[in-house]
Amino acid sequence: MNILDAAYHTVHDFLGGASALASRLGIKSPAVLNSKVNPNTHTHHITLLEAVKLMEITGDYRILQEMCARLGKVAIDLPDIPESQRDTSLMDTFLCIGIKKGDISALFKEMMADGRITQGEALDMARVIHEMHKALSELNQQVQSCVHP
């Protein structure tokens, strides 16, 4: 199976199929959802947010599992620890910083590939550094708001 097949089967194996899922996903009609998950259709595509919502609604994680398989990764269920009360927005912000660091590293590698830095490359780097600053500032604000007196 591949990612596109996983999306198709997630929709079609769900009780009621696209008819039961389309409106819950905020998609106009079952026909549009069918097109979005049809591996042979090149005009409609399921978005990442729709894929996540689809997995949340159906409890079917084949899309995630196929993504992991393709990338050589695994996904495991996190333990449910009620006393931890994970703050997912804080965790999302923290993980976003790691992603932005990766963006900076990738851009730096690309920028240095020819041994010189153009004005455009410098502007691109300034842009991703600015995004990192914003993410760090947001993380700082969220951490400060979580401090217990």
N, C-alpha and C positions, 0 to 999 in steps of 0.2 A: 504494500500500500504506500501511497505518498500523501503529502499534505493536502493536495486538492481532492484526492479520493476520500481522505479522512473527513474533510468538510462536507462532501457530498453525502457520505454515509451517516454522519452525525445528524444531518437534517432528515434524511429519508428513513433512518432507523428509529427516529423519535415517534412516539405514538401521535398520529395526526399529521406527521411530516411538516412540510412547508406551510400548510394551511394553519396548523396549530402554532407555528413559530413566528411567522412573518410579522404579525402585529406586535408580538412581545419583543421583537427585535427592533421595532420602529421602522420596518420596511413596508412600503406601500401595499404590496400584494404578494401572495404566494408565488406567482409567476416570476416576479423579480428576484425573490429569494432563490427559487429554483435555478434561475439564470446565473446568480452570483456563485452558486456552489457547483455548477456544471463545469467539469474540467475542460469541456470542449467549447465553452463560450468564452470569447475573448473581449466582449464589450462590457460585461458586468463583472465586478470582483468584490468579494467579501472583504471588508476592512478588518484591520487588526482588532479594533474595538468591538466590531460585530462578532468576530470569532471568539473573543473572550466572553462576551455576553451569551453567545450560543452555548459555550461550554458551561457557563454558570447556570443557565436555564436547564440544559439537558443533563448535566452531571456526566457528560461524555467527554473525555479528555483525549480522544484519539488525535485531534489536531495538534495539541500540545506535544503528545508523545511522538508524533511524526516529525514535528519541528525539532525536537530534541534528538531524535534518531539521525536526522539529516546533519545536525551540527555536532554530533558525537557527544551529546550531553544526556543527562537523565533528569527527570522531574520526580520528586518524591513529595508525599503529603507531609506537611508540617504537623507536629503534634499539637493537639488542642490542649493548651494549658490556660484554663480560665483565669488563673491568678496573674498571668502575664499581661493580659489586656493589651496586646500589641497595638501600638499606634501606627496604623498602616500609612497615614499621610507623612509622618516623620520618616518612616522607613523608605517610602517612595522617594522622598526628597533626597535622602542619603544615597540611595541607589542611582538617582539621576546624576549626582555628582560624579560617580564612577563612570557613567556613560559619557558625560561631558569630558572627563579626563581622557577617555578613549578617543573622543572626537579630536581633542587637541593633539594627542599623540599621533593619530593617523594623519592629520593635516600637517604636523611638523615633519613627519617622515616623507610625505609627498612633497612638501615645500623644499626639503633639503636634498631631494633625489638628484637634482641637476647641479648642486653645489652653489646655487645663487638664489637670492630671494627677490622676487619682483614686487612692485607696488601692490598689485592685485593680491598676491599671496600674503603680503603683510596686512592688508585690509581684511582678508579672510581670517587670518590668525587673530587679529584684534576682535573680530566679531565673535569667534568661539571663546576667546578669553573673557570677553564681556558677559557671555552667557554663563560661563563658569562663575564669575563674580556674583551674578544674580542668584545662581543656585546656592552658592555658599552663604550669601546674605539671608536667603530664605531659610536655609538650614539653621543658621544662627538664631533667627527669630523664633523658629519652631522649638528649638532646644530651650531657649530662654523661657518660652511660654510653658514648658513642661516642668520647670524647676519647682520642687516642693519647698514651701517655706520652712 
